[in-house]
Amino acid sequence: MNNLFFDLDGTIINSETGIMKSLRYMYQHTLGYIPHDDATLHTFIGPTIGASLQKYDHLAPDDPLINQSINAFREYYQDEGWMEYTVYDGVLEMFQELKEADKQLFIATSKPEIFAKRIIDQLNMKEYVRHVFGAAEDESVRSLKEDVISYGIDKTSVELDTKNLVMVGDRSSDIVGAHKNNLKAIGVTYGFGDYKELKAANSEWIVNKPQEIVNLAMEK
C-alpha cells in the first residue's frame, strides 16, 4: 500500500457535534421541526446531505427541498459547525509513521471540499496530506463517495499505481465507493460505522484503531 485515500469524518476527525447541530438547525429552518431521532440523524454523518434526505425523507433527487436543506445546513456549519470536532486518538501518530515510510496520503471525503481543506489547514496536516478531494459546496457534483474517489484519482498530480492504492473509511459508502473504482478498502470501527456495516460492504480489511492501518500499510 503505497498510496492511501482517507475519509475525513469518522476516520480522521470525530465531527459528530458540529454535524448533529447543523442537521437540527437544517430541519428547524426548513420543516419547523426535527422529524428523526438522534440515532437516525447520526447515520447522516458520512454520506452527503442530499443522499441522506433521499434515503430518510424519501425526497426525489430534484426536489427543491434538498437545496433548501443543504443551504440551511450550511448556514450553521460554515459559521460554527465545521470547527466543532476532535481528532481521533492515534491519527497524528499514524500520519507521521506513514509519511516516514514514504506513503502518499490523500483525503477523499463527501464533505464539501472547501470545508475539508479548511479543517486540514487548521490541523496543520498539510505536511502529511498531498491533496484534499471532496464534494462541491452545493453537492451538485461528486455527491457519491465513488465520484469523489474517481475525481481524486483523475485530478491528483501524483502518479498513482491503483493496485497499491486503498481507501480508508468508516462507512459502507467508503467501501462501496472504493470497489466501484476497483480499489480495495480498509474499514475502521472507531468512527461512525461498525463492524457489521463494514463486513456487509465486503471491506477487505477491518481495523479498530489507527495504528492497525500503519501495520497493514507496512505489510502489504
Phi, psi and omega in degrees: 000095180269338183229133180230129172263124180251133165295164181255293181292122178089357180233315176257315182236150170265100186258018186304313185301308183293321182288318179297319177296321180293321179294317179297318177299316181302309183292321179298326184267355175247319181253339183087359177203169181254113188278354185234154174280171184298326181297321178288315179301325180300328181286349176290341184284117182126289176292172175287160178300316181301316180297320180291322178295322177296320184286313189263336179250002174057041178271144175288153182304331182259014179294127180303336181295336178295312179294322177298319181292317179299318179296320179292317177304315184292330179305313179281316188297319185288339179268318186229317190301324184293339181268354185266080182206167172227158177270136179295144177302133177092350183292313182296320177296321177300312180300317181298315181294320180292321178296316180297336178268011177065032173277145177264123186246139181223158171253132175228103190229150174279355173292144175310136187302325182299320180283323178299316179295322180297319180292315179299321177296314182298327181274001182056041181262004182296336178290343180256325189262122181288314181213153176243123180241134181208187180283163171294156186300324180263010180062021181289333175225159180057048181277349177246150181299324178300325179288322178296317180296315179299317178300317180295317179299319183285325190272332187298146177275353179275133178286116185257134169263103187296341176291337179249020179250129178232155176257135179244123181198171186252353183240160180300329179298329177292318182290313179298317179299320177297311183297325179289345174254016178061034176249156171272166186221148172249120177266139179246135184266355183275358181263225186265344175270188177216176184301316183300314179297315182291322178294318179296331179276000178067040174299133182295323178226147176228126183235162184251348180204159184304323182301329179293333175292318176301313182300318179295316182298327180283331184276324190269000000 
